[in-house]
Amino acid sequence: MRITPIRRTVQIFAVAAMVAVPLLNLSGVNAVSGSFYSLSLGPLSLTDPLIAIQSLLATMRFDVVLLTSALIPAGLALVLGRVFCSWVCPQNILSELCDAVSRRLGLPRFFAPAPAPLARYLVLALILAATLLFAFPLASLFSAPGIISVQTARLIYEGTVGLELVLIVIILLAEFFLVRRVWCNHLCPVGSMLGLFHSRKTMRVVMVEEETRACIGCRECGRVCQLGLNPLADKLAPQCHNCGACIDACQKMTGDRRPLSFRF
């Protein structure tokens, strides 16, 4: 079974839900409300772990309800890895589209070398440190999925958008003309925070070779990787966001008994 068609279906549903929620709220239906910062599904509340930690640092108040609402997203990341990034996040959807168009046009861009996890988390640490120092919700201004979802709702409610979308435009222009997938691969604090929730049992792409699924060395998996990673290497976390493109490419080359697969 190919993974990409399933992922595309989930992405379409995520975008449709992002538009449908404010439309329903505008019509007086409030069973579901919120954004990718924080979402309410009836009595259930879900909060981006980055936003929950930001609130704690900015207010210096331990809000049990808020922190509890971040447990489900954190738990999903602990089990499934950064699937929010590759399967749901609207910024990733835009970046994927931007990358596909840029490649089709043959624009001369490059992959920046993937940073060590320490470098990636340095960006996250600086944002959180500034939040604590200035008591200002700085992380909200760098949460691309939160910005896109809130500004979508604002466009529906008010017919206008805010300056926060400038960040999204800058990201897309940089990725379209200069560096492929630089935001998701190097800078995004939401992805970095979710990347903290992983263990040896977290789902990941692994190489499983045996007599019926030996790697033929085609390197097709590396060619299709959105983030310029080598799926044959170990320890892809926290960079890999489990999109499954490399597994599909491997399946295309070797059949159902493919060397690359998702494993816990």
Phi and psi in degrees as a GROMACS rama.xvg file:
@    title "Ramachandran Plot"
@    xaxis  label "Phi"
@    yaxis  label "Psi"
@TYPE xy
-79.4739  140.496  ARG-2
-85.073  -37.6103  ILE-3
-58.2649  -44.7877  THR-4
-59.8052  -36.0319  PRO-5
-66.7727  -43.1448  ILE-6
-64.4611  -40.3169  ARG-7
-62.0201  -38.8292  ARG-8
-62.7619  -42.9349  THR-9
-64.362  -40.448  VAL-10
-62.5549  -43.3812  GLN-11
-62.452  -42.204  ILE-12
-62.9236  -40.0364  PHE-13
-64.1322  -42.9538  ALA-14
-66.5923  -42.5909  VAL-15
-62.2559  -40.722  ALA-16
-66.7619  -37.0672  ALA-17
-61.8897  -33.4972  MET-18
-83.9952  -38.0461  VAL-19
-68.5071  -36.5754  ALA-20
-59.6481  -52.6937  VAL-21
-64.6569  -32.0951  PRO-22
-64.4932  -42.0654  LEU-23
-66.0154  -42.9212  LEU-24
-61.6229  -38.0984  ASN-25
-64.9238  -28.1817  LEU-26
-89.4157  3.13192  SER-27
92.8302  4.89756  GLY-28
-96.1093  112.75  VAL-29
-120.462  21.7922  ASN-30
-62.1075  -32.5602  ALA-31
-123.242  132.251  VAL-32
-152.778  162.172  SER-33
113.795  -160.52  GLY-34
-146.872  -169.747  SER-35
-76.4084  -2.51028  PHE-36
-74.1166  -52.763  TYR-37
-154.469  134.646  SER-38
-129.404  138.076  LEU-39
-113.438  124.62  SER-40
-115.132  87.8384  LEU-41
63.3047  -125.337  GLY-42
-80.4803  -8.29951  PRO-43
-92.2644  129.067  LEU-44
-114.16  135.245  SER-45
-123.827  129.105  LEU-46
-127.675  136.348  THR-47
-55.5278  124.799  ASP-48
-53.7129  -34.7453  PRO-49
-62.1197  -42.0879  LEU-50
-69.4202  -36.2568  ILE-51
-64.7962  -45.2283  ALA-52
-66.3264  -38.5194  ILE-53
-58.501  -44.7941  GLN-54
-61.7509  -41.1417  SER-55
-61.9994  -43.3796  LEU-56
-72.8274  -36.9452  LEU-57
-74.0347  -33.6003  ALA-58
-103.914  -17.1975  THR-59
55.8658  34.9813  MET-60
-121.766  131.57  ARG-61
-86.5319  99.056  PHE-62
-95.4394  102.467  ASP-63
-61.6488  -41.7344  VAL-64
-63.0103  -45.4145  VAL-65
-64.1246  -47.5052  LEU-66
-65.7809  -35.2377  LEU-67
-64.5209  -36.1406  THR-68
-68.128  -14.6589  SER-69
-90.4414  -6.67289  ALA-70
-68.8075  -38.2745  LEU-71
-65.9276  -49.7588  ILE-72
-58.3887  -40.3388  PRO-73
-66.2416  -39.8023  ALA-74
-65.3573  -40.4232  GLY-75
-62.6664  -41.2014  LEU-76
-64.6312  -37.4564  ALA-77
-64.3404  -33.7023  LEU-78
-88.8941  -47.0845  VAL-79
-106.102  -2.09248  LEU-80
78.8865  -162.239  GLY-81
-82.2995  50.2972  ARG-82
-68.9057  -23.9207  VAL-83
-57.5812  -42.1021  PHE-84
-61.4654  -46.674  CYS-85
-92.3016  -20.7984  SER-86
-106.152  -22.6443  TRP-87
-126.288  -41.9907  VAL-88
-54.9742  124.156  CYS-89
-66.3178  -29.0777  PRO-90
-65.5396  -41.3166  GLN-91
-63.0524  -38.5918  ASN-92
-61.9048  -45.79  ILE-93
-63.7196  -40.8532  LEU-94
-67.0629  -38.868  SER-95
-61.8913  -44.9598  GLU-96
-63.2342  -44.2824  LEU-97
-60.4072  -42.2793  CYS-98
-65.9953  -41.6049  ASP-99
-64.064  -43.3626  ALA-100
-66.3144  -43.0959  VAL-101
-62.9811  -40.5982  SER-102
-66.8567  -38.6348  ARG-103
-62.3483  -35.5422  ARG-104
-81.2426  -9.88318  LEU-105
72.8413  30.4196  GLY-106
-70.5675  138.605  LEU-107
-80.3152  85.6105  PRO-108
-110.466  178.628  ARG-109
-146.35  160.811  PHE-110
-88.4241  126.206  PHE-111
-71.4593  144.648  ALA-112
-54.6261  133.291  PRO-113
-62.8841  126.883  ALA-114
-75.2315  157.643  PRO-115
-64.5611  152.719  ALA-116
-50.9797  -35.6783  PRO-117
-60.1846  -40.4275  LEU-118
-68.1215  -40.8509  ALA-119
-62.6124  -42.5975  ARG-120
-77.0917  -14.2374  TYR-121
-64.1142  -39.7753  LEU-122
-61.3871  -46.0941  VAL-123
-61.484  -43.5413  LEU-124
-64.0831  -38.6222  ALA-125
-64.7483  -40.78  LEU-126
-64.6953  -44.7373  ILE-127
-69.4942  -36.2289  LEU-128
-65.4784  -40.6036  ALA-129
-66.1431  -35.9853  ALA-130
-61.542  -43.9678  THR-131
-68.0544  -41.8041  LEU-132
-68.3401  -41.9196  LEU-133
-103.975  0.487584  PHE-134
51.9232  41.056  ALA-135
-126.086  135.716  PHE-136
-73.3173  67.6015  PRO-137
-65.5124  -34.4234  LEU-138
-60.6067  -30.8678  ALA-139
-61.6346  -30.8431  SER-140
-78.2525  -10.6357  LEU-141
-118.44  9.96535  PHE-142
-91.422  95.1088  SER-143
-59.6545  -44.8505  ALA-144
-63.8453  -37.128  PRO-145
-64.529  -44.5464  GLY-146
-61.1874  -47.8941  ILE-147
-61.8988  -44.1051  ILE-148
-68.7986  -41.0683  SER-149
-66.7618  -42.0064  VAL-150
-71.9478  -28.5259  GLN-151
-63.6336  -45.2621  THR-152
-64.2917  -40.0275  ALA-153
-63.9584  -38.1509  ARG-154
-63.1693  -38.5011  LEU-155
-71.6664  -42.6227  ILE-156
-72.6357  -45.9032  TYR-157
-115.216  -11.9768  GLU-158
74.8862  19.6605  GLY-159
-146.295  167.491  THR-160
-131.246  165.754  VAL-161
-102.018  174.328  GLY-162
-67.9217  -13.7805  LEU-163
-57.9668  -27.2007  GLU-164
-68.2666  -12.8324  LEU-165
-58.4229  -38.4466  VAL-166
-59.9595  -43.55  LEU-167
-63.6502  -41.4532  ILE-168
-63.0614  -43.3859  VAL-169
-61.2658  -44.2678  ILE-170
-58.9939  -48.8413  ILE-171
-66.2783  -39.7804  LEU-172
-64.7224  -42.6687  LEU-173
-62.9638  -41.2137  ALA-174
-75.9131  -29.0314  GLU-175
-73.2336  -38.6108  PHE-176
-108.658  -23.0609  PHE-177
-118.734  -73.8973  LEU-178
-120.849  123.983  VAL-179
-66.3142  128.985  ARG-180
50.668  40.2025  ARG-181
-67.5463  -33.5867  VAL-182
-69.5771  -56.7044  TRP-183
-64.4599  -33.2221  CYS-184
-85.045  -20.8569  ASN-185
-132.636  -30.5658  HIS-186
-121.018  -29.5857  LEU-187
-58.0264  117.087  CYS-188
-71.1212  -27.4954  PRO-189
-64.8443  -48.252  VAL-190
-64.0486  -37.2716  GLY-191
-65.3722  -40.7801  SER-192
-64.0234  -44.8521  MET-193
-64.4547  -31.7011  LEU-194
-66.1407  -18.9605  GLY-195
-68.8081  -25.4073  LEU-196
-93.0011  82.1149  PHE-197
-149.818  156.693  HIS-198
-143.387  -175.194  SER-199
-66.6215  -18.2226  ARG-200
-98.0408  -2.27043  LYS-201
-66.2044  139.87  THR-202
-59.2296  136.41  MET-203
-155.157  166.985  ARG-204
-82.4369  126.672  VAL-205
-134.108  157.661  VAL-206
-94.8523  122.582  MET-207
-123.143  99.926  VAL-208
-102.613  135.922  GLU-209
-152.837  -172.486  GLU-210
-59.4227  -37.4394  GLU-211
-95.9203  0.986505  THR-212
-142.75  48.5609  ARG-213
-79.8304  138.96  ALA-214
-67.4017  132.434  CYS-215
-95.4201  3.16466  ILE-216
72.5344  27.3102  GLY-217
-77.1435  -21.2977  CYS-218
63.1591  17.166  ARG-219
-64.043  -31.7228  GLU-220
-62.3637  -41.1672  CYS-221
-70.3034  -33.7059  GLY-222
-66.2914  -35.9078  ARG-223
-89.3667  -7.52821  VAL-224
-63.144  125.091  CYS-225
-61.409  -29.6637  GLN-226
-104.483  7.25279  LEU-227
72.0011  25.9566  GLY-228
-91.2657  165.678  LEU-229
-104.663  101.332  ASN-230
-62.7134  -15.6262  PRO-231
-80.6083  -11.591  LEU-232
-83.1402  156.338  ALA-233
-84.9257  164.771  ASP-234
56.4456  58.3912  LYS-235
-78.9314  -19.3172  LEU-236
-68.8575  144.692  ALA-237
-93.324  9.39461  PRO-238
-70.714  -46.9286  GLN-239
-66.2365  133.575  CYS-240
-114.645  23.9537  HIS-241
56.1735  46.4344  ASN-242
-76.5759  -26.2899  CYS-243
86.3776  2.87733  GLY-244
-61.3383  -38.7326  ALA-245
-66.7126  -35.3964  CYS-246
-67.3683  -41.623  ILE-247
-62.3039  -41.6339  ASP-248
-64.1407  -40.2842  ALA-249
-65.1176  -40.959  CYS-250
-64.1952  -38.2091  GLN-251
-63.6017  -30.9309  LYS-252
-89.4162  -28.0841  MET-253
-125.56  -1.68514  THR-254
90.8697  -165.607  GLY-255
-67.716  -32.15  ASP-256
-88.1779  69.1906  ARG-257
-87.1317  146.408  ARG-258
-65.4393  -39.428  PRO-259
-86.3871  137.22  LEU-260
-161.114  165.363  SER-261
-79.3036  134.049  PHE-262
-140.271  151.484  ARG-263
